[in-house]
Amino acid sequence: MESIIECLEANPIIAALPHTELLQQALHSSVNVVFLLSGSILTLQDIVNELKDRGKRVFVHIDLIDGLGKDLAAVDYLRYRIQVDGILSTKNNLLKYGKEIGLVTVQRLFLVDSRSFESGIKMVQSYDPDFVEVMPGIVPKAIAELKHKIPQPVIAGGMITSKQDIIQALGAGAVAVSTSKAELWEL
């Protein structure tokens, strides 16, 4: 886990790839960590290999890969066959198992109201992911409050469209910011 933290300390911007058209930009960017938010089991191995060949740490959003089951066998496949560094998910059982087999886990929390905030805290406390990604990432107040209630590092993601959004999220206590805006990857 320290090596992921060190990567994020060196560059707190995470390239989030909602489609493979951004792959070349991510490969040539200075980001250390990439979140794959789409793809297919047919192309996943090649994409992960390309990114790893460039020294990137690769996390796959297990819920969003076409043809990949949303079960424990899929987590095994990502860990032992594809050899990703970590997974993102909203599914607690997948994150819990991923952590057990040595993957770095990122729990995505969608904070739309105070109820989702409170239930999100309970989920994080119950399943103990390595990181928590707050969605949308443009809610510095929620990031700051969450930082005081959970021990996991917080990543801000979703709707990050400007340098100001990044500054505010990091200023509120996020350790990193994930964005699909390639022009923000080189800040």
N, C-alpha and C positions, 0 to 999 in steps of 0.2 A: 504494500500500500504506500510506503514512503516514496517509492519511485514515481508513482502517479502524482502524489502531492508535490514532489520535486519538479515534475514536468509542468504542473499547473503554477507553481511558484515562479518558474522561469518564464512562462507565458500563460497568463490566465484566460486566454481566448481559446475556445474549443470550436473547431469547425464542425457544424451540424450539417449533414448532407441529406436533405429531404428527397433528393433525386441524384442519379449518377452523373448528370451533366456537370456537377460541381467537382467531380473527382479530380480532374486535372489541376484545377485551381488549388484544391486541398493538398495535392501531392507536392506542388511547388510553393506552398505557403510556409511560413515559419511556425505554424501551430504545431504543438507536440501531441495533441489529443484530438481524435476524430470520433464523432458520433455518427454511425450509419443509421439513418432513419427510413431507409427504403431498400429495395433490392429483391433478389430472388435467390433461392438456394442454388440456381444454375450459375450465377455470376458471383456469388458471395466469396468463395475461396479466392478467385483471382483478384477481386477488389481488396480484400484483406491482405493478401500477399503483396500487392503493389504498395499499399500504405505502410506495411511493416518494413518493406525494403527501403523506404524513405525514412525509417526511424520513428514512425508515428505509433502512438498507442491507440488501439482500435477497440471501440465499444459498439456493440450491435444492439439496436432496439428490437428485442426478440419478438415483440408483439406486431412489428410492422414488416417483417420479411416474408415475402410470398413463398408459399410452399413449405414453410417451417412450422411445425406444430407448436402449439403453446403448452408444452408439457415438459417433464423432466428430461425426456430423451433428447429434446431439442437443445436443452441446456448442455447436456453431455456432448452433443454434436458440435456445438459452438466451442466448447472448452477443449475437447480432445481431437477433433478433426480439423476444424477451421482455425483453432488456436487464437481466439480473440483474447484481449486483455480483460474485457469486462462486458457486462450486459446492462441494458436499461430496460425497465419494465414498470408497469403499474400493477403487475401481478405478484403479490407477496410470496406465494409458494415458490415461484421461479427464482426470485431474488434470494430467498433463504437457501434453496438448494445450490444456486450458483455460488454463493459465499462459502458453503460447506465444501465445495470441490475446488476452491481456490480462485474463483473469478472475483474481480472487483465489481461491486454491485451499485447501481444507481437507481434509487426509487424516484419515480416521477410523481410529483404531487401537483394536482390542478387545484389551485386556491381560488375558488369563485365566490366564496362567502365565509362567514365565521364558522359555520358548521363544517365545511370541508377542511378548514384550517384545523379545527379541534380533532376531527377524525383522522386527518393526516398525521398529526402528532402521535396519536395512539398507534397508528400503523407503524410508524417509524420506530417507536419505542418497543413494539412487539416483535418486529422482524429484523431490526438492527442492520439496515443496509450500510454500505461503506460511505455513500454520498446520497444526498437528497437534491434532486433538481426541482426547483420551484417554477411552476408554470402559471401564469406568464411571468417572465423574469423582470417585468417593469414595475414590480411592486416592492420598492425598497423597504417600506414600513413592515410588510409581512416578512421579508428576509431578515430584518433586524430582530423582529419578535421571535421568529423561528430559531434563530441563532442562540437565543437565550433559553430555549425550551428543549433543544435536542443537542447531543454532542457531535453529531455527524457534520462534516463540512457541507456547506450549501452551494449548489451551482444554480445560477440564474439562467433560465432559458425560455424562449418563446417571446415573440414580439420585440426582440432586441434589434432595433433598427438604426441606432445612432451611437456615436462615441459617448454622448451624454448618458444614454441608457446604461452603457458599460460602466462608466464612472460612478453612476448612482448605485448600481447593483454591487460593485466592488466596495464602494464606500459604506454600504449598508451591512457588509460583512460576508458577502459571497466570496468563495475562494476562486471561482472561475465563472465565466459567462459562455454559454453555448449560443451560437448564432449561425444562421444559414446565409447571412449577408457577407459574401466573400470580400467585399471592400473593407469590412471591419476586421478581417483576420490578421491584418498587418499593422494594427495600431501599436 
